[in-house]
Amino acid sequence: MTNTDPDLGEVIVEMTRNGPYLKCAAIHVATGVEVTAIGPAAEPRGLERIALAKLKRALLSR
């Protein structure tokens, strides 16, 4: 899934389920910076918000 955030630009978001857990990877297309977040599989949108927030923070620290 591709997400276009006005602050970040184009971001690829990948969700991988492992039992009751979900791993969300967010990759910034322009720079290749990747972050992941792991949480309950019942909250995919919340986990995506966390991954995007982590990505913003990672890009600011570069």
N, CA and C of each residue as an Amber inpcrd file, in Angstrom:
protein
   186
   0.8530000  -1.1590000   0.0000000   0.0000000   0.0000000   0.0000000
   0.9040000   1.2280000   0.0000000   0.5510000   2.2160000  -0.7830000
   1.3000000   3.4570000  -0.8260000   0.4850000   4.5540000  -0.1660000
   1.1330000   5.3180000   0.6770000   0.4710000   6.3870000   1.4120000
   1.1680000   7.6980000   1.0420000   0.3940000   8.7060000   0.6870000
   0.9670000  10.0130000   0.4030000   0.6000000  10.9530000   1.5330000
   1.5510000  11.2140000   2.3760000   1.3650000  12.1160000   3.5140000
   1.8720000  13.4900000   3.0940000   1.1070000  14.5640000   3.3300000
   1.5630000  15.8910000   2.8950000   2.9060000  16.3110000   3.4950000
   3.2110000  15.8460000   4.7050000   4.4770000  16.2050000   5.3510000
   5.6400000  15.3390000   4.8680000   5.3560000  14.0980000   4.4930000
   6.4120000  13.1520000   4.1520000   6.6160000  12.9450000   2.6640000
   5.5850000  13.0840000   1.8760000   5.6560000  12.6960000   0.4730000
   5.1910000  11.2630000   0.3390000   5.7540000  10.5350000  -0.6160000
   5.3110000   9.1670000  -0.8670000   5.9490000   8.1930000   0.1150000
   5.0950000   7.3500000   0.7240000   5.5370000   6.3710000   1.7130000
   4.9120000   5.0230000   1.3660000   5.7130000   3.9640000   1.3880000
   5.2050000   2.6110000   1.1950000   4.9460000   2.0250000   2.5770000
   3.7340000   1.4960000   2.7820000   3.3540000   0.9050000   4.0640000
   3.0490000  -0.5690000   3.8370000   3.7010000  -1.4430000   4.6240000
   3.5050000  -2.8780000   4.4920000   3.0890000  -3.4480000   5.8470000
   2.0150000  -4.2180000   5.8510000   1.5240000  -4.8690000   7.0690000
   1.7590000  -6.3700000   6.9480000   2.3370000  -6.9650000   7.9980000
   2.5780000  -8.4020000   8.0400000   2.0060000  -8.9490000   9.3370000
   1.0920000  -9.9180000   9.2260000   0.4680000 -10.4930000  10.4190000
   1.2130000 -11.7420000  10.8470000   1.4220000 -11.8540000  12.1610000
   2.0410000 -13.0230000  12.7560000   1.2280000 -13.3850000  13.9930000
   0.2390000 -14.2330000  13.8250000  -0.6380000 -14.6050000  14.9390000
  -1.4340000 -13.3970000  15.3920000  -1.4020000 -13.0930000  16.6890000
  -2.1800000 -11.9660000  17.2010000  -1.4820000 -10.6140000  17.0240000
  -0.2970000 -10.6310000  16.4160000   0.4770000  -9.4020000  16.2550000
   0.5380000  -8.9680000  14.8040000   0.7800000  -7.6790000  14.6140000
   0.9000000  -7.1000000  13.2880000   2.1620000  -6.2570000  13.2570000
   2.9430000  -6.4120000  12.1840000   4.1400000  -5.6000000  11.9950000
   3.8630000  -4.6430000  10.8500000   4.0840000  -3.3590000  11.0910000
   3.8630000  -2.3400000  10.0750000   5.2140000  -1.7160000   9.7450000
   5.6060000  -1.8240000   8.4750000   6.8410000  -1.1970000   8.0000000
   6.4560000  -0.0030000   7.1390000   7.1170000   1.1250000   7.3540000
   6.8970000   2.3300000   6.5600000   8.2330000   2.7390000   5.9490000
   8.2550000   2.8610000   4.6080000   9.4770000   3.1890000   3.8840000
   9.2710000   4.4960000   3.1340000  10.1620000   5.4580000   3.3780000
  10.1080000   6.7390000   2.6830000  10.7480000   6.5440000   1.3140000
   9.9740000   6.7480000   0.2520000  10.4300000   6.4390000  -1.1020000
  11.6370000   7.2760000  -1.5140000  11.6220000   8.5480000  -1.2180000
  12.6950000   9.4410000  -1.6700000  14.0450000   9.1390000  -1.0280000
  14.0560000   8.7060000   0.2310000  15.3170000   8.4960000   0.9400000
  15.6340000   7.0360000   1.2340000  14.6320000   6.1590000   1.2140000
  14.8460000   4.7590000   1.5450000  14.8680000   4.4800000   3.0370000
  14.5510000   5.4670000   3.8640000  14.5250000   5.2720000   5.3170000
  13.3330000   4.3950000   5.6640000  13.5660000   3.3720000   6.5040000
  12.5150000   2.4320000   6.8880000  12.4030000   2.3570000   8.4090000
  11.1740000   2.3300000   8.8880000  10.9090000   2.1170000  10.3060000
   9.8340000   1.0430000  10.4210000   9.7690000   0.3960000  11.5970000
   8.7410000  -0.6040000  11.8370000   8.0860000  -0.3600000  13.1870000
   6.8630000  -0.8410000  13.2940000   6.1260000  -0.7990000  14.5500000
   5.3850000  -2.1230000  14.6770000   5.3260000  -2.6610000  15.8860000
   4.6550000  -3.9290000  16.1400000   3.5940000  -3.7110000  17.1980000
   2.4090000  -4.2790000  16.9560000   1.3110000  -4.1240000  17.8980000
   0.2310000  -5.1550000  17.6500000  -0.9180000  -4.9820000  18.2960000
  -2.0080000  -5.9560000  18.1510000  -2.6190000  -5.9040000  16.7450000
  -2.9790000  -7.0710000  16.2290000  -3.5450000  -7.1600000  14.8820000
  -4.9130000  -6.4990000  14.7930000  -5.5610000  -6.2640000  15.9130000
  -6.8990000  -5.6550000  15.9190000  -6.8600000  -4.1530000  15.6500000
  -5.6810000  -3.5400000  15.6630000  -5.5530000  -2.0810000  15.4970000
  -4.6280000  -1.7020000  14.3460000  -4.9410000  -2.0690000  13.1090000
  -4.0190000  -1.7680000  12.0040000  -3.8670000  -0.2720000  11.7150000
  -4.9320000   0.5070000  11.8260000  -4.8400000   1.9540000  11.5370000
  -4.0140000   2.6750000  12.6030000  -4.1890000   2.2970000  13.8430000
  -3.3910000   2.8960000  14.9110000  -1.9190000   2.5630000  14.7590000
  -1.6370000   1.3360000  14.3660000  -0.2590000   0.9120000  14.1570000
   0.3680000   1.6570000  12.9810000  -0.4240000   1.9120000  11.9420000
   0.0720000   2.6870000  10.8040000   0.3870000   4.1240000  11.2200000
  -0.4600000   4.7140000  12.0490000  -0.1940000   6.0780000  12.5430000
   1.1030000   6.1220000  13.3440000   1.3440000   5.1020000  14.1560000
   2.5730000   5.0330000  14.9500000   3.7890000   4.9190000  14.0230000
   3.7030000   4.0640000  13.0100000   4.8210000   3.8820000  12.0820000
   5.1170000   5.1810000  11.3220000   4.0700000   5.8980000  10.8990000
   4.2920000   7.1590000  10.1920000   4.8970000   8.2150000  11.1050000
   4.4880000   8.2280000  12.3720000   5.0760000   9.1690000  13.3290000
   6.5510000   8.8420000  13.5630000   6.8630000   7.5450000  13.6670000
   8.2680000   7.1450000  13.8180000   9.0900000   7.5360000  12.6020000
   8.4880000   7.4070000  11.4120000   9.1920000   7.7730000  10.1830000
   9.4710000   9.2720000  10.1520000   8.4970000  10.0820000  10.5270000
   8.7190000  11.5330000  10.5820000   9.8630000  11.8740000  11.5270000
   9.8730000  11.2310000  12.6920000  10.9160000  11.4840000  13.6850000
  12.2860000  11.0340000  13.1580000  12.3260000   9.8950000  12.4510000
  13.5880000   9.3990000  11.8990000  14.1180000  10.3320000  10.8150000
  13.2280000  10.8840000  10.0120000  13.6630000  11.8040000   8.9570000
  14.1510000  13.1270000   9.5250000  13.5490000  13.5680000  10.6230000
  13.9830000  14.8360000  11.2480000  15.3660000  14.6850000  11.8960000
  15.7020000  13.4890000  12.3430000  16.9850000  13.2990000  13.0320000
  18.1350000  13.0720000  12.0510000  17.8550000  13.0100000  10.7630000
  18.9110000  12.7990000   9.7580000  19.6830000  14.0540000   9.5020000
